[in-house]
Amino acid sequence: MDDRPAPLAHLPALEELSATARSYAEAATAPNTVRAYAADWKHFASWCRREGVESALPDPQIVGLYITACASGAKSIGGRKNAVSTIERRLSALTWAYSQRGLRLDRRDRHIATVIAGIRNSHATPPRQKEAILLEDLLAMLETCDRGTLRGLRDRAMLLVGFAGGLRRSEITGLDVARDQTQDGRGWIEILSDGLVVTLRGKTGWREVEIGRGSSHLTCPVVAMETWLKLGRISEGPLFRRILNGGTEAGPFRLNDREVARLVKRTAKAAGLRGDLSEESRTYLFAGHSLRAGLASSADVDERYVQKQLGHASAEMTRRYQRRRDRFRVNLTKAAGL
């Protein structure tokens, strides 16, 4: 008699649990990250096919050659050099993809570790930060949104809530009207007398963001939200949606998070922000993160409150968002007696 246990796949009682376990494993990584990793794996697999090498097994030497091609702009990847941050993300994507297949890519292997270290030393540049949308900028952008149309009301609510909440673009479009209303929702709102409470599922778990009522109805994020919900006839499901039927009706489908970046770029251009630059330069200067950076740079409060609002684990990360921070508030030169 064979006393070996039956494989899990042959135990009907565990099939449902296996399916649930797979869904939990998929939920461990943010959807945007999964999409980026999938694109990176496709890029790697295509390079392997062109070079006539195998991508199925995690070979550190092959991966080392791949990231070398990415850094050097080899013809096999299109002749365009990838930024160091892009190469590091591609490497993380390969590690993740192999782990999903039950395989392990050893990033400490010399074929990878020494190459990536050399790439950092040779090509790393200071991070290029997006322009912060400051208060005066935001007011000008709001004026470009037509308050007489549903699209304009939606866009005003997105800009104001994104700015006042210091929200990421995926957090803005992932919101539902209330708790547990959609499977793809990343959070929900609760409108109270004093303001708006936004509950979010972030990278490190759940957190609450408080958005108080403003001093003017024209610029109050809570009033903008209430107006959008009322005139858009939205009582449940996704909060920010596509506009249908010639701009007369809010559809059932959630906006893609890329629409936030497009909205910021479009309204910044319409408001004439940074008109001293070319149109192409302005396109790259503003993005969804401009709203988060704008709050961090505009709010004249203790830094710890800004850190909490943005959901940062460290004050150092918050300071990266503060474009107008007083860098020399603590002057060690004078403190040392010079």
Phi, psi and omega per residue, in radians:
M1 nan 2.402 3.136
D2 -1.558 1.936 -3.105
D3 -1.580 0.089 -3.137
R4 -1.195 2.472 3.134
P5 -1.166 2.569 3.132
A6 -1.217 2.524 3.081
P7 -1.027 2.638 -3.094
L8 -1.011 -0.645 -3.100
A9 -1.100 -0.350 -3.096
H10 -1.726 0.141 3.106
L11 -1.891 1.734 -3.074
P12 -0.952 -0.604 -3.088
A13 -1.127 -0.391 -3.098
L14 -1.762 -0.065 -3.108
E15 -1.079 -0.752 -3.127
E16 -1.149 -0.703 3.102
L17 -1.138 -0.624 3.113
S18 -1.119 -0.724 3.117
A19 -1.135 -0.709 3.113
T20 -1.140 -0.694 3.118
A21 -1.078 -0.670 3.111
R22 -1.129 -0.690 3.139
S23 -1.167 -0.647 3.078
Y24 -1.141 -0.709 3.134
A25 -1.098 -0.675 3.118
E26 -1.179 -0.605 -3.122
A27 -1.310 -0.186 -3.125
A28 -1.198 -0.373 -3.126
T29 -2.050 2.358 -3.106
A30 -1.026 2.510 -3.125
P31 -0.965 -0.714 3.131
N32 -1.108 -0.670 3.115
T33 -1.159 -0.723 3.121
V34 -1.065 -0.746 3.123
R35 -1.113 -0.733 3.127
A36 -1.143 -0.739 3.127
Y37 -1.120 -0.669 3.125
A38 -1.119 -0.712 3.108
A39 -1.146 -0.667 3.124
D40 -1.178 -0.691 3.103
W41 -1.123 -0.727 3.107
K42 -1.057 -0.698 3.120
H43 -1.097 -0.784 3.130
F44 -1.143 -0.787 -3.122
A45 -1.105 -0.669 3.106
S46 -1.142 -0.717 3.091
W47 -1.086 -0.722 3.127
C48 -1.074 -0.747 3.140
R49 -1.112 -0.737 3.140
R50 -1.141 -0.586 -3.121
E51 -1.547 -0.115 3.126
G52 1.275 0.554 3.118
V53 -2.071 2.894 -3.044
E54 -1.579 2.336 3.126
S55 -1.817 -0.191 -3.009
A56 -1.189 -0.569 -3.101
L57 -1.850 2.489 -3.101
P58 -1.337 1.499 -3.138
D59 -1.672 1.935 -3.110
P60 -0.993 -0.587 -3.117
Q61 -1.178 -0.731 3.105
I62 -1.123 -0.761 3.136
V63 -1.120 -0.678 3.094
G64 -1.078 -0.681 3.090
L65 -1.198 -0.624 3.135
Y66 -1.127 -0.842 -3.123
I67 -1.208 -0.459 3.026
T68 -1.132 -0.755 3.096
A69 -1.078 -0.694 3.134
C70 -1.130 -0.721 -3.089
A71 -1.281 -0.613 -3.045
S72 -1.569 -0.164 -3.120
G73 1.250 0.738 -3.120
A74 -1.099 2.683 3.138
K75 -1.054 -0.515 -3.095
S76 -1.168 -0.257 3.071
I77 -2.022 0.267 3.084
G78 1.796 0.000 3.073
G79 1.364 0.192 -3.129
R80 -1.966 2.205 3.139
K81 -1.243 2.348 3.077
N82 -1.541 2.565 3.054
A83 -1.168 2.724 -3.139
V84 -1.026 -0.712 3.133
S85 -1.089 -0.634 3.107
T86 -1.174 -0.744 -3.141
I87 -1.121 -0.723 3.127
E88 -1.145 -0.651 3.074
R89 -1.166 -0.711 3.111
R90 -1.071 -0.695 3.123
L91 -1.138 -0.722 3.071
S92 -1.113 -0.645 3.128
A93 -1.113 -0.718 3.127
L94 -1.160 -0.729 3.100
T95 -1.036 -0.788 3.141
W96 -1.155 -0.771 -3.098
A97 -1.092 -0.742 3.115
Y98 -1.168 -0.657 3.132
S99 -1.124 -0.580 3.092
Q100 -1.177 -0.342 3.105
R101 -1.706 0.155 3.140
G102 1.345 0.346 -3.123
L103 -2.041 2.854 -3.096
R104 -2.221 2.182 3.041
L105 -1.694 2.105 -3.105
D106 -1.486 1.736 -3.114
R107 -1.279 -0.243 3.111
R108 -1.504 -0.121 3.079
D109 -1.028 2.498 -3.037
R110 -1.064 -0.525 -3.135
H111 -1.147 -0.408 3.108
I112 -1.799 -0.894 -3.016
A113 -1.053 -0.799 -3.104
T114 -1.249 -0.605 3.134
V115 -1.187 -0.806 -3.123
I116 -1.162 -0.607 3.081
A117 -1.115 -0.729 3.106
G118 -1.158 -0.641 3.101
I119 -1.119 -0.748 3.122
R120 -1.074 -0.790 -3.108
N121 -1.151 -0.583 -3.043
S122 -1.537 -0.594 -2.954
H123 -2.134 -0.146 -3.076
A124 -1.126 2.402 3.098
T125 -2.261 2.757 3.086
P126 -1.010 2.544 -3.127
P127 -1.107 2.457 3.089
R128 -1.630 1.926 -3.081
Q129 -1.489 2.561 3.060
K130 -1.291 2.624 3.116
E131 -1.129 2.373 3.099
A132 -1.362 2.371 3.018
I133 -1.497 1.814 -3.138
L134 -1.493 3.040 -3.026
L135 -0.970 -0.850 -3.111
E136 -1.124 -0.553 3.076
D137 -1.171 -0.807 -3.107
L138 -1.066 -0.744 3.134
L139 -1.064 -0.693 3.116
A140 -1.184 -0.660 3.124
M141 -1.174 -0.674 3.132
L142 -1.097 -0.581 -3.132
E143 -1.170 -0.323 3.123
T144 -1.493 -0.119 3.132
C145 -1.652 2.097 -3.080
D146 -1.235 1.981 -3.140
R147 -1.274 -0.102 3.133
G148 -1.614 0.039 -3.141
T149 -2.201 2.692 3.096
L150 -1.078 -0.721 -3.135
R151 -1.059 -0.747 3.134
G152 -1.141 -0.694 3.112
L153 -1.152 -0.722 3.097
R154 -1.099 -0.801 -3.096
D155 -1.125 -0.666 3.089
R156 -1.092 -0.764 3.138
A157 -1.117 -0.706 3.135
M158 -1.129 -0.770 -3.136
L159 -1.136 -0.798 -3.083
L160 -1.212 -0.763 3.129
V161 -1.205 -0.694 3.105
G162 -1.096 -0.698 3.132
F163 -1.253 -0.954 -3.055
A164 -1.145 -0.521 3.131
G165 -1.574 -0.193 -3.066
G166 1.054 0.712 -3.000
L167 -1.571 2.601 2.982
R168 -1.292 2.799 -3.086
R169 -1.114 -0.646 3.125
S170 -1.210 -0.496 3.099
E171 -1.269 -0.609 3.123
I172 -1.143 -0.927 -3.060
T173 -1.377 -0.236 3.138
G174 -1.493 -0.015 -3.076
L175 -1.332 2.526 2.990
D176 -1.930 2.926 3.129
V177 -1.203 -0.633 3.141
A178 -2.584 3.111 -3.038
R179 -1.240 2.511 3.004
D180 0.970 0.824 -3.122
Q181 -1.866 -0.399 3.114
T182 -2.445 2.736 3.139
Q183 -1.339 -0.510 -3.096
D184 -1.676 0.076 -3.139
G185 -1.181 2.535 3.133
R186 -1.946 0.129 3.136
G187 2.875 -3.064 -3.119
W188 -2.687 2.992 -3.118
I189 -2.062 2.769 3.024
E190 -2.460 2.054 -3.116
I191 -1.589 2.104 3.136
L192 -2.010 3.045 -3.101
S193 -1.120 -0.587 -3.082
D194 -1.664 -0.156 -3.130
G195 2.869 -2.741 -3.040
L196 -2.125 2.266 3.057
V197 -1.858 2.124 -3.139
V198 -1.904 2.096 3.098
T199 -1.760 2.177 -3.001
L200 -2.188 2.530 2.983
R201 -1.777 1.854 -3.073
G202 -1.822 -2.856 -3.093
K203 -1.177 -0.527 -3.062
T204 -1.967 0.297 3.124
G205 2.113 -2.859 -3.097
W206 -1.485 2.541 3.045
R207 -2.603 2.745 3.115
E208 -1.933 2.436 3.083
V209 -2.120 2.242 3.137
E210 -1.760 2.212 3.086
I211 -2.073 1.841 -3.099
G212 -1.319 2.847 3.085
R213 -1.240 2.532 -3.111
G214 -1.486 3.057 -3.110
S215 -1.440 -0.244 3.128
S216 -2.315 2.406 3.124
H217 -1.084 -0.536 -3.094
L218 -1.202 -0.447 -3.097
T219 -2.112 0.206 -3.123
C220 -1.428 2.126 3.140
P221 -1.117 -0.549 -3.130
V222 -1.244 -0.748 3.089
V223 -1.106 -0.709 3.116
A224 -1.088 -0.688 3.120
M225 -1.167 -0.812 -3.141
E226 -1.053 -0.714 3.139
T227 -1.132 -0.764 3.123
W228 -1.085 -0.773 -3.134
L229 -1.126 -0.717 -3.088
K230 -1.211 -0.928 -3.062
L231 -1.346 -0.410 3.060
G232 -1.467 -0.101 -3.141
R233 0.946 0.884 -3.113
I234 -1.923 2.042 -3.112
S235 -2.079 -0.266 3.117
E236 -2.780 2.889 3.110
G237 1.497 -2.767 -3.112
P238 -0.988 2.467 -3.091
L239 -1.390 -0.903 -3.112
F240 -1.842 2.112 -2.966
R241 -2.242 2.945 3.050
R242 -1.254 2.630 3.114
I243 -1.755 2.266 -3.062
L244 -2.061 3.086 3.042
N245 0.924 0.924 3.078
G246 1.143 0.469 3.091
G247 1.527 0.251 -3.065
T248 -1.816 -0.112 -3.029
E249 -2.566 2.423 3.036
A250 -1.454 2.101 -3.111
G251 -1.324 3.137 -3.093
P252 -1.491 -0.205 -2.953
F253 -1.654 2.440 3.135
R254 -1.219 2.523 3.049
L255 -1.219 2.553 2.985
N256 -1.289 2.549 -3.082
D257 -1.119 -0.363 3.099
R258 -1.164 -0.353 3.115
E259 -1.141 -0.460 3.098
V260 -1.150 -0.809 3.113
A261 -1.078 -0.728 3.130
R262 -1.111 -0.685 3.124
L263 -1.106 -0.799 3.138
V264 -1.084 -0.814 3.134
K265 -1.069 -0.783 -3.061
R266 -1.153 -0.820 -3.095
T267 -1.278 -0.568 3.082
A268 -1.117 -0.715 3.108
K269 -1.166 -0.779 -3.131
A270 -1.116 -0.542 3.138
A271 -1.431 -0.120 3.108
G272 1.356 0.388 -3.134
L273 -1.159 2.406 -3.115
R274 0.889 0.879 3.126
G275 -1.159 -0.172 3.115
D276 -1.321 -0.192 -3.116
L277 -1.813 2.855 3.076
S278 -1.209 2.805 3.134
E279 -1.081 -0.662 3.122
E280 -1.129 -0.720 3.136
S281 -1.124 -0.711 -3.140
R282 -1.166 -0.523 3.118
T283 -1.067 -0.686 -3.121
Y284 -1.491 -0.302 -3.039
L285 -1.346 -0.588 -3.076
F286 -1.937 2.505 3.113
A287 -2.774 -3.059 -3.137
G288 -1.006 -0.633 -3.133
H289 -1.167 -0.263 3.116
S290 -1.078 -0.533 3.115
L291 -1.205 -0.789 3.113
R292 -1.092 -0.785 3.132
A293 -1.123 -0.586 3.130
G294 -1.135 -0.773 3.096
L295 -1.088 -0.827 -3.107
A296 -1.059 -0.569 -3.089
S297 -1.524 -0.404 -3.028
S298 -1.687 -0.564 -3.041
A299 -1.274 1.994 -3.120
D300 -1.570 1.229 -3.139
V301 -2.378 3.029 3.103
D302 -1.005 2.419 -3.044
E303 -0.985 -0.556 -3.076
R304 -1.157 -0.486 3.111
Y305 -1.263 -0.664 3.081
V306 -1.143 -0.727 3.124
Q307 -1.045 -0.753 3.130
K308 -1.141 -0.747 -3.106
Q309 -1.101 -0.709 -3.114
L310 -1.431 -0.188 3.106
G311 1.300 0.544 -3.141
H312 -1.516 2.514 3.123
A313 -1.391 -0.368 -3.095
S314 -2.393 2.670 3.086
A315 -1.182 -0.499 -3.139
E316 -1.089 -0.707 3.100
M317 -1.123 -0.705 3.121
T318 -1.085 -0.688 -3.112
R319 -1.126 -0.452 3.095
R320 -1.161 -0.402 -3.132
Y321 -1.564 -0.248 -3.046
Q322 -1.549 1.622 -3.057
R323 -1.236 -0.438 -3.123
R324 -1.935 0.415 -3.129
R325 -1.122 2.462 3.096
D326 -1.268 1.696 -3.044
R327 -1.180 -0.452 -3.039
F328 -1.963 0.500 3.104
R329 -1.072 -0.683 3.016
V330 -1.817 1.894 -3.078
N331 -1.765 1.703 -3.117
L332 -1.224 -0.399 3.112
T333 -1.114 -0.880 3.116
K334 -1.181 -0.652 -3.135
A335 -1.100 -0.477 3.132
A336 -1.455 -0.098 3.086
G337 1.754 0.121 -3.124
L338 -1.568 nan nan
